Amino acid sequence: DCGASLASGPSWQTPFGPARPVCLTPSQPKNCPSGALVYGGSIGWSADLSAVPGAEWVWRPGISTSDLADDVEVSFSRTFVLTGVPAGTIAVAADDSAQVVVNGALVGSIGSTTDVSQASAAQSALTTFDLGPYLVPGVNAITVVGRNGPASFACGASCTYAQNFAGVVFGGHLDCK
């Protein structure tokens, strides 16, 4: 898997099946893919994704805009077989927080589910993490754990996905030397 792309999309697995693309509207973010769940909102997700070609905002499959969305956590995982001296980076944006875990070790996190300004910042820009120190020759597991914020971030009471959007977007590249 040396030379592998880490672009978020249906190739990443959740406990509920393949990751599902999500969009705020059919045109936001740009190039909303066919079959994506469209939340129906128009504010947020302003991160420039040009550094993560092919990456899509994703969330768990099997939800609708009328499902409760508060404090929901979803993990996105893939395994890779790497040779030599593996290296790589991953850039992440999230609504409202995310953690990057490689081979069981926490690489880093962005956003917050307790501070709305940190959550807003997490969806407005990509944050890049160096995966190299956590990768090993052989099998590697990479997981991005996204968490949606509480109702107080969006509607004040129990919120649906139409009121309290959720998603993560990430991408990067693995190399072997």
Salt bridges, closest charged atoms under 4 A:
GLU73 OE1 - ARG147 NH1 3.38
ASP175 OD1 - HIS173 ND1 3.04
